[in-house]
Amino acid sequence: MKVKYRKKFLKELSLIPAAQRTKIEQFVFKSLPAADSLHQLGVIEQMKGYPMCFKVRFGNYRIGLRMEDDAIVLEKAKDLLEHIYLSEIIKKRQNSRSSMNLDDLLNAEGLIRADLES
């Protein structure tokens, strides 16, 4: 499978502590390119409301990826608790909904407040 890495993704990946980064690097640089399809990997979830966007969970970290033509584009590598991750999702969803609070956002992502506190 053809994989593209955004410069922003690589920078964010480099900021993740080494203990968690090793498992993520194994996935994005070896497992993902070797796979024939996303479904073959089994750990990828489709993002609700975004048919071509997917996420992979590694503990408290999420990898955001997007299907683009014949390639997978790795977009994000974020700690779930980071405000930046949530604020970017809010910005994207504001266009589709006139008002959205944190609980609506978390629910749309399949999360609950307890996920932010753990």
N, C-alpha and C positions, 0 to 999 in steps of 0.2 A: 504494500500500500504506500502511495506517495504521501509524504508528510512534510509540511512547511512549518517553520518555527518563526514566529514574529519576534523581532528584536526585543520588544517589551516583555514577551513571555520568557525569553532567556535571561533577561535582567531580573525579573521577579523570581525565577527559579534559583538564580544565584544567591538571592537573599534568604532563602529557606535554610534553616539549620541543617547541617550535614547529616544528622541522624535520620531525618525525614526525607531529605533531598535524594539520598541514595536510592530508595525504593521508587521515587518518582522518576528519577533519571533512567532507571532500568526499564520502566514502563514506556516512557516517551522516546527513548533512543534505541531500544531493542525490541520490546514486545509489539509496540504499535506499528513500526515500519514492517515487521515480519508478518503481521496479520493480513489475511485476505479480505476481511471485513470487520467492521466495528462489533458486530454481534458475536463474532468468534471470540472476542476478548472477555465478554460477559460482565465486566465491571463498569461499563459505560452506561449512564442514564441519560435519556433524552430530556432536555429542559422543557418544562411545560410552557406552551405558547410559542415556542421557537422550534419549528420542525427540523431545522438543519443545525441546531446547536445541542451540544452534549456536555456532560460533566462527569468527572471521575473523582471519587473521594479517596484521599489518603490521610486517614486520621482527621485532624482539624484543617487539612489543606484540600483545596479543590483545584482541579485542572479544568479549564474551559476550552473546548474545542469546537470547531465549526467545519461542516462539510462545504467544500468549495469546488465545484466542477468534479474533477477526478482526484482531488487531494483532501487531506485533513489538515486544517490550519490550527495550530496550537496558539490560543489567544491569551490565556490567563493562567497564572499560578499564584493563588492567594490563600492566605489564612482566612478561614471562615469568619473570624471575629474582626477582621480589618474593616474599618468604616469605608474604605475606598471600594471594596468589593460590593458592599451593599449599596453605596451611593450610585455606582455605575448601573446597577440593575434598576434602581429607582428611576434614574434618568431615562433609560430605555423604555420602561413601562409607563412613564408619565404620559407618553404620547398616546398610549392605548387606553388609559384610564384617567379620568379627570382628578380623582383623589385616591391616594393609596397611603396607608399608614404602615408601620413596621410589621404589625401582625399580618396584614394582607400580603406584604412582600414575602415574609417568611413562609406563609402558607403556600404561596405560589411556587416557592422553591422547595416545598416538601419538608420544611423545617419548623421547629417550635422554639419558643424563647429559651427553653432549657438547653437547646443546642448551643446557644450563644454563651451561656453561663458555664458550661462544662469545660 
